[in-house]
Amino acid sequence: MEIKNFNSEDVEIHSLLESLGSDNGQERKRAREALALKGKVVIDYMMELLNHPKHVYRWEAAKTLEEIADPDSAPILIQAM
């Protein structure tokens, strides 16, 4: 994922997104929880990850959207099924 015109929050989000693909389950969990705390700001990123070729990214994106619990993301999760 390429970041253009980024600020420090973008860099942090990008780092957390990369961690969602870690082999370490605890690292993925920490990243997911940190992303969920950011709320709606990361929904577009999660939508993109729902189409990632690696299953772990798709799974973690779905879990993150679940934790954000924004009603607007429900159709996205249903479509991803």
LINGIPE-V355859 format. One record per residue. RES is the residue in three letters. SS is DSSP state (@ for helix, = for strand, . for the rest). PSI is psi in degrees with one decimal (NA if undefined). Layout:
BEGIN
res = <RES,RES>
ss = <SS,SS>
psi = <PSI,PSI>
END
This chain:
BEGIN
res = <MET,GLU,ILE,LYS,ASN,PHE,ASN,SER,GLU,ASP,VAL,GLU,ILE,HIS,SER,LEU,LEU,GLU,SER,LEU,GLY,SER,ASP,ASN,GLY,GLN,GLU,ARG,LYS,ARG,ALA,ARG,GLU,ALA,LEU,ALA,LEU,LYS,GLY,LYS,VAL,VAL,ILE,ASP,TYR,MET,MET,GLU,LEU,LEU,ASN,HIS,PRO,LYS,HIS,VAL,TYR,ARG,TRP,GLU,ALA,ALA,LYS,THR,LEU,GLU,GLU,ILE,ALA,ASP,PRO,ASP,SER,ALA,PRO,ILE,LEU,ILE,GLN,ALA,MET>
ss = <.,.,.,.,.,.,.,@,@,@,@,@,@,@,@,@,@,@,@,.,.,.,.,.,@,@,@,@,@,@,@,@,@,@,@,@,@,@,@,@,@,@,@,@,@,@,@,@,@,.,.,.,.,.,@,@,@,@,@,@,@,@,@,@,@,@,@,@,.,.,@,@,@,@,@,@,@,@,@,@,.>
psi = <122.6,138.2,123.5,145.6,58.0,157.9,-175.7,-33.0,-38.4,-41.2,-42.7,-45.4,-44.6,-43.1,-42.9,-39.3,-41.5,-38.2,-21.3,-19.1,7.8,152.1,-16.2,113.5,-37.4,-37.0,-42.2,-42.8,-44.9,-42.8,-44.8,-45.1,-40.2,-40.5,-40.8,-35.5,-25.0,-17.0,-140.4,-22.8,-30.5,0.8,-43.0,-38.5,-42.6,-38.9,-41.7,-41.6,-22.2,-15.3,10.3,144.2,-25.8,127.6,-41.0,-37.5,-42.1,-44.6,-48.5,-34.5,-44.1,-43.2,-39.9,-45.2,-38.3,-43.5,-31.9,-35.9,38.1,122.3,-28.6,-20.1,-7.4,-47.0,-32.6,-44.4,-39.6,-43.6,-35.3,-20.9,NA>
END
